[in-house]
Amino acid sequence: MRARIPCGAGHKPHLGAACAGDPNGSCTTIHYKSATRAHDLEIRQRAYEEAEFALRERLEWVRKVEADLEASTAWARKTEAELEERTQWALDLKREKETALADFERGAAEAAHARRHIESLEKDLGEARAARARLEAKFWTRAGRKLGAV
């Protein structure tokens, strides 16, 4: 004869259904083991379904994060290209400024040289006018002496 396990207080609720049909109110070992195994299987099945659901959620989250990362990477590449373009523009502008400044300094130096040359020419012109005035004065003085006016 098989061992009988009483199904009463202190037993797990899932055992009550397995032993409900027993007229003596007790379970055989086979009923007990099969009910316990069925209950364990049900718990494991629920745990598996919950884990599978959690895994699907995490995979969806990972895909979303990957898409966000891809979008952020594309944005970073675009921004980097724009910054590189701006950097080149700034460097070109700096070179143009330096060239313009060098041209201005060269023009200022040429203007200063031209002013000095003009001043020199004006001095020479003043000296030439003074020499002409002396010559004219000498001429009129001689002419006046010859004519007896002086």
C-alpha positions in Angstrom: 0.0 0.0 0.0 1.1 3.5 -0.7 1.9 6.1 1.9 -0.8 8.6 2.7 -0.1 12.2 3.5 -2.9 14.0 5.3 -4.1 17.1 3.3 -5.1 19.5 6.0 -3.9 22.5 7.8 -0.3 23.3 7.2 -0.2 22.0 3.6 0.3 24.2 0.6 -2.9 25.3 -1.1 -2.0 23.6 -4.4 -2.2 20.3 -2.7 -5.9 20.7 -1.8 -7.0 20.4 -5.4 -4.8 17.3 -6.0 -6.3 15.5 -3.1 -9.9 16.8 -3.3 -11.2 13.6 -4.8 -9.8 11.4 -2.1 -12.6 10.1 0.2 -10.3 9.9 3.2 -9.0 13.5 2.9 -5.4 12.4 2.4 -3.0 12.3 -0.6 -0.9 9.5 -1.8 2.8 10.2 -2.4 2.2 10.1 -6.1 -0.6 12.7 -5.8 1.7 14.8 -3.6 4.7 14.7 -5.9 2.7 15.3 -9.0 0.8 18.2 -7.5 4.1 19.7 -6.2 5.8 19.2 -9.5 2.9 20.7 -11.4 2.9 23.7 -9.0 6.7 24.1 -9.4 6.4 23.8 -13.2 3.6 26.5 -13.1 5.9 28.8 -11.0 8.8 28.2 -13.4 6.7 28.8 -16.4 5.5 32.1 -15.0 9.1 33.0 -14.1 10.2 32.1 -17.6 7.4 34.2 -19.2 8.3 37.2 -16.9 12.0 36.8 -17.8 11.1 36.6 -21.5 8.9 39.7 -21.2 11.7 41.5 -19.3 14.2 40.4 -22.0 11.9 41.7 -24.8 11.6 45.0 -23.0 15.3 45.2 -22.5 15.9 44.3 -26.2 13.5 47.1 -27.2 15.3 49.5 -24.9 18.7 48.5 -26.3 17.4 49.0 -29.9 16.0 52.4 -28.9 19.4 53.3 -27.3 21.3 52.1 -30.3 19.0 54.3 -32.6 19.5 57.2 -30.2 23.3 56.6 -30.2 23.3 56.4 -34.0 21.4 59.7 -34.3 23.7 61.3 -31.7 26.7 60.0 -33.6 25.4 61.4 -36.9 24.7 64.7 -35.2 28.2 64.8 -33.7 29.7 64.0 -37.2 27.7 66.8 -38.8 28.7 69.2 -36.0 32.3 68.2 -36.3 32.2 68.8 -40.1 30.5 72.2 -39.5 33.2 73.1 -36.9 35.9 72.0 -39.3 34.4 74.2 -42.0 34.2 77.1 -39.6 37.8 76.5 -38.5 39.0 76.6 -42.1 37.0 79.7 -42.7 38.5 81.4 -39.6 42.0 80.3 -40.6 41.4 81.7 -44.1 40.1 84.9 -42.6 43.2 85.2 -40.4 45.5 84.7 -43.4 43.5 87.4 -45.3 43.8 89.7 -42.4 47.5 89.1 -42.1 47.9 89.7 -45.8 45.8 92.8 -45.7 47.8 94.1 -42.7 51.1 93.4 -44.4 49.8 95.2 -47.5 48.7 98.1 -45.4 52.1 98.3 -43.6 53.9 98.1 -47.0 51.6 100.8 -48.4 52.2 103.0 -45.2 55.9 102.5 -45.6 55.7 103.4 -49.3 53.6 106.5 -48.5 56.1 107.6 -45.8 58.9 107.1 -48.4 56.9 109.1 -51.0 56.3 111.9 -48.4 60.0 112.1 -47.7 60.7 112.2 -51.4 58.1 114.9 -51.9 59.6 116.9 -49.0 63.1 116.5 -50.6 61.7 117.6 -54.0 59.9 120.6 -52.4 63.2 121.5 -50.6 65.1 121.2 -54.0 62.3 123.3 -55.6 62.6 126.0 -52.9 66.3 126.1 -53.3 66.0 126.3 -57.1 63.4 129.2 -56.7 65.8 131.0 -54.3 68.7 130.5 -56.8 66.5 131.8 -59.6 65.5 134.8 -57.5 69.1 135.5 -56.8 70.0 135.2 -60.4 67.2 137.5 -61.4 68.2 140.0 -58.8 71.8 139.8 -60.1 70.5 140.2 -63.6 68.5 143.3 -62.8 71.3 144.7 -60.7 73.7 144.4 -63.6 71.2 145.7 -66.0 70.6 148.6 -63.8 74.3 149.3 -63.5 74.8 149.2 -67.2 71.9 151.5 -67.7 73.2 153.7 -64.9 70.1 153.4 -62.8 72.0 151.9 -59.9 
